[in-house]
Amino acid sequence: MQLPLPIQLNENARFENFVDSHDAFLTAALSAFIFAETETVFYLWGPASAGKTHLLQAVCQQAGEQSVMSNYLPMLELLDYSPEILQGMESMALICVDDIQMIVDRPDWQEAFFNLFNRMREAGGKLVFAAIASPRESGFSLRDLVSRLEWGQVFHLPSADDEQKKQVLQQRAKQKGLQLDEDVARYLLNHFSRDLSHLISVLDRLDQESLIRKRRITIPLIRDVFSEADKLPVKGDQ
């Protein structure tokens, strides 16, 4: 079936450029899950900017490379639509559902996912979910859905620490053909919000400005591009 809006995957969201604090155990488990014969569901939970969206999109990227039909469903974008959009999705071999906690106050969506889960299981398909809390702590009113979400692997992904965020920024810079020196990466962490998605957007803007101004990304360039009003407090940021 056709989704009501186009969902574009981030081509940079891949297992090989994910900074895994579990010595690559998590990425290996997700990669193996795509082809596991006996597993149906994988549930990944953790705070915002821990890398859940990156991992779900990486699952879809790898599945596509292996000719496994998949769908990525970001609930932040889909919740305004009818849950009827899930009808027929059991034809997919793999479905990745991001921010499943968004349906906590939507019994219609909870029932729709419960039914999809059963159809996917009958068809031999797989589901990967990402949320900010474990199934039991998410507050779903449909207890049968909670039990289904707990059937497979439930993995907690902690928030990235400063060292991991620095590695993510340097990896993204490398992908763009840029060099992000240690002192520059530390400056970004110390002078901007430590929310990883915000830091990545800052780096993307610096990439554009460095091309326009024909200058390397340095601390003076950052100061030229961003005023104090653009910078967010560091204290308390995750």
Backbone torsions as a table, in degrees:
resi	resn	phi	psi	omega
1	MET	NA	162.0	-180.0
2	GLN	-98.0	130.4	175.6
3	LEU	-71.4	154.3	-177.8
4	PRO	-72.8	-8.7	175.2
5	LEU	-149.4	150.1	-178.0
6	PRO	-73.0	132.2	178.4
7	ILE	-108.6	111.7	-178.4
8	GLN	-97.3	130.9	175.0
9	LEU	-83.3	146.3	173.8
10	ASN	-77.6	115.0	-175.3
11	GLU	-63.1	-18.2	178.3
12	ASN	-86.2	-3.9	-179.6
13	ALA	-84.6	93.2	-178.6
14	ARG	-136.7	156.9	-178.8
15	PHE	-60.8	-38.5	-172.9
16	GLU	-68.6	-19.7	178.1
17	ASN	-111.7	20.4	173.6
18	PHE	-91.8	129.5	178.6
19	VAL	-83.0	102.5	-173.2
20	ASP	-96.6	113.7	-179.7
21	SER	-75.3	-3.9	-178.5
22	HIS	-107.1	31.7	177.2
23	ASP	54.0	43.0	175.7
24	ALA	70.1	7.9	178.9
25	PHE	-63.7	-44.9	-176.3
26	LEU	-65.0	-48.0	-179.7
27	THR	-63.7	-36.1	177.7
28	ALA	-66.7	-39.3	180.0
29	ALA	-65.8	-41.6	178.9
30	LEU	-67.4	-40.5	178.9
31	SER	-62.8	-42.3	179.5
32	ALA	-68.8	-32.6	-177.6
33	PHE	-60.4	-33.8	-177.9
34	ILE	-54.7	-36.0	-175.1
35	PHE	-113.2	4.5	179.7
36	ALA	-65.5	133.0	-174.9
37	GLU	-80.3	-27.4	-172.3
38	THR	-104.9	-6.3	-176.3
39	GLU	-101.0	142.4	-178.1
40	THR	-114.3	-33.4	-172.2
41	VAL	-137.0	144.4	175.2
42	PHE	-132.8	124.4	-176.5
43	TYR	-118.0	121.9	-176.7
44	LEU	-117.3	126.3	-179.6
45	TRP	-136.1	151.4	-179.4
46	GLY	170.5	175.1	-176.3
47	PRO	-69.1	167.1	176.6
48	ALA	-58.3	144.7	177.8
49	SER	68.1	20.0	175.3
50	ALA	-83.5	-11.9	177.8
51	GLY	109.5	13.0	-176.5
52	LYS	-63.7	-45.8	179.6
53	THR	-62.0	-42.5	176.9
54	HIS	-54.7	-47.4	-176.2
55	LEU	-67.4	-42.1	179.5
56	LEU	-63.7	-41.2	178.2
57	GLN	-69.4	-32.7	176.0
58	ALA	-64.8	-37.6	176.1
59	VAL	-59.2	-47.1	180.0
60	CYS	-64.8	-39.1	179.0
61	GLN	-61.5	-47.9	-177.9
62	GLN	-67.2	-38.5	178.1
63	ALA	-59.8	-44.3	179.3
64	GLY	-61.7	-38.4	179.2
65	GLU	-66.1	-23.1	178.9
66	GLN	-102.3	17.0	178.5
67	SER	61.3	32.0	175.2
68	VAL	-100.0	120.4	-177.6
69	MET	-70.0	128.6	-176.7
70	SER	-142.1	163.1	175.0
71	ASN	-135.6	138.6	174.0
72	TYR	-107.2	122.6	-176.3
73	LEU	-118.0	101.3	176.1
74	PRO	-86.1	108.6	-173.7
75	MET	-64.5	-24.4	175.7
76	LEU	-59.0	-29.6	-179.1
77	GLU	-96.4	-21.9	-171.1
78	LEU	-102.5	-10.9	-170.7
79	LEU	-65.1	-24.2	179.1
80	ASP	-75.6	-8.2	179.9
81	TYR	-96.1	165.7	178.0
82	SER	-71.0	143.0	176.2
83	PRO	-64.1	-6.6	176.5
84	GLU	-62.6	-16.4	178.0
85	ILE	-64.4	-15.9	178.3
86	LEU	-79.8	-13.1	179.7
87	GLN	-61.7	130.2	177.0
88	GLY	87.4	-5.8	-177.4
89	MET	-72.9	-10.8	176.0
90	GLU	-64.9	-8.9	175.5
91	SER	-72.9	-17.0	176.6
92	MET	-80.0	145.7	177.2
93	ALA	-77.2	-25.6	-174.4
94	LEU	-149.0	134.7	176.1
95	ILE	-130.5	130.2	177.7
96	CYS	-110.9	120.5	-175.5
97	VAL	-111.3	116.0	-177.3
98	ASP	-97.4	142.7	177.1
99	ASP	57.1	49.2	-179.9
100	ILE	-62.2	-19.5	178.5
101	GLN	-64.1	-14.7	-179.8
102	MET	-66.2	-15.8	-179.0
103	ILE	-96.3	11.7	-175.4
104	VAL	-59.5	-31.6	178.5
105	ASP	-103.1	18.4	-178.2
106	ARG	-124.6	86.7	179.2
107	PRO	-57.1	-32.4	180.0
108	ASP	-64.8	-40.8	178.0
109	TRP	-70.9	-37.3	178.3
110	GLN	-61.1	-45.1	178.7
111	GLU	-64.6	-38.6	-179.8
112	ALA	-63.8	-41.0	178.9
113	PHE	-70.9	-35.2	176.0
114	PHE	-60.3	-45.4	179.7
115	ASN	-67.4	-39.6	177.1
116	LEU	-62.9	-40.7	178.4
117	PHE	-55.8	-47.3	-179.2
118	ASN	-64.8	-40.0	179.1
119	ARG	-67.5	-40.1	178.7
120	MET	-63.1	-40.1	-179.3
121	ARG	-64.4	-42.5	178.2
122	GLU	-63.5	-35.4	-177.8
123	ALA	-84.5	-6.5	-179.0
124	GLY	82.5	18.2	179.8
125	GLY	-88.2	176.2	-176.3
126	LYS	-130.3	151.5	179.2
127	LEU	-129.5	133.6	173.1
128	VAL	-118.6	127.4	-179.5
129	PHE	-116.5	148.1	172.7
130	ALA	-130.0	138.8	-178.5
131	ALA	-154.2	171.9	-179.8
132	ILE	-90.1	-8.8	-179.9
133	ALA	-141.5	163.0	178.0
134	SER	-66.3	163.7	-179.3
135	PRO	-54.3	-44.9	-177.0
136	ARG	-70.3	-24.9	-177.8
137	GLU	-97.3	0.6	-175.7
138	SER	-80.2	-18.9	176.8
139	GLY	86.6	18.8	178.1
140	PHE	-65.8	134.9	179.9
141	SER	-79.1	-24.9	179.9
142	LEU	-87.2	101.0	-174.3
143	ARG	-65.5	-30.6	178.2
144	ASP	-63.6	-33.1	176.6
145	LEU	-67.1	-42.6	178.0
146	VAL	-57.3	-45.0	-179.1
147	SER	-63.2	-37.6	178.2
148	ARG	-65.1	-41.7	-178.4
149	LEU	-64.5	-23.3	-178.9
150	GLU	-92.6	1.2	-177.0
151	TRP	-66.5	-33.9	-175.0
152	GLY	-105.2	-150.6	178.7
153	GLN	-75.1	130.9	174.6
154	VAL	-116.1	116.3	-171.3
155	PHE	-123.1	128.7	177.8
156	HIS	-91.9	125.2	178.2
157	LEU	-108.5	108.6	-178.7
158	PRO	-72.7	162.9	177.1
159	SER	-64.0	143.9	179.0
160	ALA	-67.9	139.7	175.4
161	ASP	-85.4	177.3	-175.1
162	ASP	-60.4	-38.0	-178.7
163	GLU	-65.6	-40.8	178.8
164	GLN	-68.0	-39.5	177.6
165	LYS	-62.7	-40.2	177.7
166	LYS	-61.9	-41.2	178.5
167	GLN	-64.2	-39.7	178.8
168	VAL	-62.1	-45.6	179.7
169	LEU	-62.1	-43.3	-179.0
170	GLN	-68.2	-36.0	176.8
171	GLN	-65.7	-43.5	179.9
172	ARG	-64.6	-39.9	177.3
173	ALA	-61.8	-42.1	179.9
174	LYS	-62.0	-39.5	178.2
175	GLN	-61.7	-30.2	-179.8
176	LYS	-88.3	1.0	-178.4
177	GLY	79.1	23.6	-178.6
178	LEU	-108.6	158.5	172.5
179	GLN	-111.1	122.0	179.1
180	LEU	-111.6	101.4	-176.7
181	ASP	-64.7	158.1	-177.8
182	GLU	-57.0	-44.3	-177.3
183	ASP	-68.2	-31.4	178.5
184	VAL	-70.5	-43.7	178.4
185	ALA	-60.7	-42.6	179.1
186	ARG	-65.1	-36.8	178.7
187	TYR	-62.4	-43.0	178.9
188	LEU	-61.2	-42.7	-179.7
189	LEU	-66.1	-33.9	-174.7
190	ASN	-87.9	-15.1	-173.9
191	HIS	-121.4	-2.0	177.7
192	PHE	-128.2	167.4	173.8
193	SER	-53.8	139.8	-178.8
194	ARG	-86.6	6.0	171.6
195	ASP	-61.9	124.5	-170.8
196	LEU	-63.9	-39.1	179.4
197	SER	-63.5	-35.8	177.3
198	HIS	-67.1	-42.9	179.7
199	LEU	-62.0	-39.2	178.9
200	ILE	-65.9	-39.2	177.8
201	SER	-65.9	-35.2	175.7
202	VAL	-62.9	-45.1	179.7
203	LEU	-62.9	-40.6	179.1
204	ASP	-62.2	-40.1	178.0
205	ARG	-67.3	-39.4	178.4
206	LEU	-63.5	-36.4	176.6
207	ASP	-59.0	-47.1	179.5
208	GLN	-62.9	-45.2	-177.9
209	GLU	-66.9	-34.7	179.6
210	SER	-66.2	-34.4	176.9
211	LEU	-70.0	-43.8	-178.9
212	ILE	-64.3	-43.3	-175.1
213	ARG	-91.4	-6.2	-178.9
214	LYS	55.3	48.3	179.0
215	ARG	-132.3	149.2	173.8
216	ARG	-69.0	159.0	175.6
217	ILE	-78.8	107.4	179.5
218	THR	-129.8	171.7	178.1
219	ILE	-62.5	-42.7	175.5
220	PRO	-58.6	-38.5	177.9
221	LEU	-64.7	-42.8	178.5
222	ILE	-58.7	-42.9	179.9
223	ARG	-65.3	-34.3	178.7
224	ASP	-71.0	-38.0	-174.9
225	VAL	-78.1	-40.9	-174.7
226	PHE	-110.7	128.0	173.3
227	SER	-82.4	171.1	177.6
228	GLU	-60.3	-29.6	-179.7
229	ALA	-67.8	-24.3	-179.6
230	ASP	-78.3	-20.9	-174.9
231	LYS	-87.8	146.0	-177.8
232	LEU	-113.2	154.0	-179.0
233	PRO	-59.2	143.8	178.9
234	VAL	-85.0	-38.6	-175.0
235	LYS	-59.4	128.2	175.5
236	GLY	86.3	-11.0	178.5
237	ASP	-73.1	150.8	178.8
238	GLN	-102.7	NA	NA
